[in-house]
Amino acid sequence: MKIDIPVPAASLPRPDPFLLRGKSLFLDLDGTLFDLVDRPADVIADPPTRALIDRLATRLDGRLAIVSGRSLAQIDAMLGPVAQRIAVGGSHGCERRWQ
């Protein structure tokens, strides 16, 4: 039986920058970018997470999107001003905002 042991992200090697050339990144919010919690309305991105999203958007030349079952208004409230700099898909794809 194989047991997978989680590896801390900080210990992973940096990817070759060539691998990111021309690629897009789509991040889901609940359960991926943020842990699932009992009260989803209480989830707010902390300043380091907002800064990370901002850096990713810059590094990927805008080829970053956040997708979620939440509404655009909820995503905006969670992410703050950085949400206006990136593509966002909310309400399971029924709402979309491009940069």
C-alpha positions as a printed NumPy array, in Angstrom:
array([[  0.   ,   0.   ,   0.   ],
       [  1.411,   3.385,  -1.003],
       [  0.924,   6.35 ,   1.319],
       [  1.294,   9.837,  -0.111],
       [  2.948,  12.267,   2.26 ],
       [  2.14 ,  15.927,   1.499],
       [  5.152,  18.021,   0.568],
       [  5.181,  21.644,   1.776],
       [  4.95 ,  23.977,  -1.234],
       [  7.903,  25.989,   0.069],
       [ 10.162,  22.951,  -0.359],
       [  9.231,  22.323,  -3.999],
       [ 11.698,  23.448,  -6.669],
       [ 10.74 ,  26.46 ,  -8.78 ],
       [  9.408,  25.464, -12.2  ],
       [ 11.38 ,  26.301, -15.294],
       [ 10.108,  29.745, -16.482],
       [  9.817,  28.31 , -19.993],
       [  7.017,  26.044, -18.767],
       [  4.86 ,  29.113, -17.999],
       [  5.346,  30.752, -21.395],
       [  1.963,  31.047, -23.109],
       [  0.154,  29.098, -20.388],
       [ -2.894,  30.151, -18.421],
       [ -3.758,  29.325, -14.835],
       [ -7.296,  28.793, -13.583],
       [ -7.705,  28.66 ,  -9.801],
       [-10.809,  27.474,  -7.989],
       [-11.556,  29.18 ,  -4.688],
       [-13.27 ,  26.863,  -2.231],
       [-11.378,  23.699,  -1.493],
       [ -8.409,  24.677,  -3.655],
       [ -7.166,  28.213,  -3.052],
       [ -8.989,  28.327,   0.299],
       [ -9.774,  25.497,   2.696],
       [-13.383,  24.41 ,   3.004],
       [-14.888,  25.88 ,   6.148],
       [-18.158,  25.593,   8.048],
       [-19.075,  29.229,   7.348],
       [-18.072,  30.045,   3.727],
       [-19.31 ,  33.629,   4.129],
       [-16.466,  34.228,   6.6  ],
       [-13.689,  33.462,   4.09 ],
       [-11.593,  36.511,   3.218],
       [ -8.247,  36.417,   1.436],
       [ -5.48 ,  37.635,   3.705],
       [ -2.959,  40.218,   2.403],
       [ -0.289,  37.598,   1.498],
       [ -2.821,  35.632,  -0.58 ],
       [ -3.993,  38.779,  -2.354],
       [ -0.358,  39.7  ,  -3.063],
       [  0.313,  36.206,  -4.417],
       [ -2.664,  36.43 ,  -6.787],
       [ -1.478,  39.861,  -7.905],
       [  2.064,  38.543,  -8.561],
       [  0.699,  35.558, -10.478],
       [ -1.424,  37.825, -12.674],
       [  1.631,  39.966, -13.419],
       [  3.928,  36.983, -14.022],
       [  1.4  ,  35.33 , -16.334],
       [  0.728,  38.58 , -18.242],
       [ -2.936,  38.459, -17.257],
       [ -3.441,  34.772, -18.11 ],
       [ -4.86 ,  34.085, -14.653],
       [ -8.504,  33.395, -13.866],
       [-10.363,  32.641, -10.661],
       [-13.362,  30.328, -10.997],
       [-15.952,  29.564,  -8.352],
       [-19.483,  28.564,  -7.619],
       [-19.739,  31.824,  -5.689],
       [-21.181,  34.971,  -7.253],
       [-18.922,  37.691,  -8.656],
       [-19.962,  39.924,  -5.748],
       [-18.865,  37.276,  -3.231],
       [-15.551,  36.745,  -5.05 ],
       [-14.925,  40.494,  -5.117],
       [-15.604,  40.697,  -1.381],
       [-13.219,  37.799,  -0.707],
       [-10.338,  38.976,  -2.88 ],
       [-10.644,  42.738,  -2.648],
       [ -9.18 ,  45.046,  -5.33 ],
       [ -7.033,  42.318,  -6.925],
       [-10.25 ,  40.712,  -8.248],
       [-10.639,  43.653, -10.641],
       [ -7.237,  42.895, -12.26 ],
       [ -8.003,  39.306, -13.237],
       [-10.569,  37.308, -15.16 ],
       [-13.237,  35.884, -12.855],
       [-15.889,  33.248, -13.473],
       [-18.588,  32.982, -10.848],
       [-21.866,  31.198, -10.209],
       [-20.505,  28.017, -11.801],
       [-19.74 ,  29.864, -15.049],
       [-23.008,  31.812, -15.349],
       [-21.236,  35.073, -14.452],
       [-17.99 ,  36.13 , -16.101],
       [-15.836,  39.228, -15.993],
       [-12.787,  39.658, -18.165],
       [-10.001,  42.003, -17.154]])
